[in-house]
């Protein structure tokens, strides 16, 4: 080898090392952006609509919530209506007035809960308050 060529060879080696370091940085940036995209998908996480209600709170208020099923399908749940009212008759009135289907389910922790198809939160809260079943200040409407 010629001694005059060795400095140019070492410069070329340094330049290639720098370019490989820069390309490695670009790969890391690509990985970070992919992980950021994955962290933004929050709709697929499971959601408990009853998580914000304690069992003692259910007797004081009527909670009207919405649950996402699949796609555009939703359920409206009504919890906390006192046992003095017949929930099956209430569901029958909801079904007739709102043109939807509904049922009464037995929840292990919260007792009887009314389920109605679709987003009926506004309709149910208006129906309950205008009929005089429950005062407006005792109705809590939850949802996204």
Beta strands, then each sheet from edge to edge (+ up, - down):
strand 1: 62-68
strand 2: 74-79
strand 3: 102-107
strand 4: 111-117
strand 5: 139-141
sheet 1: 3+ 4- 2+ 1- 5-
end
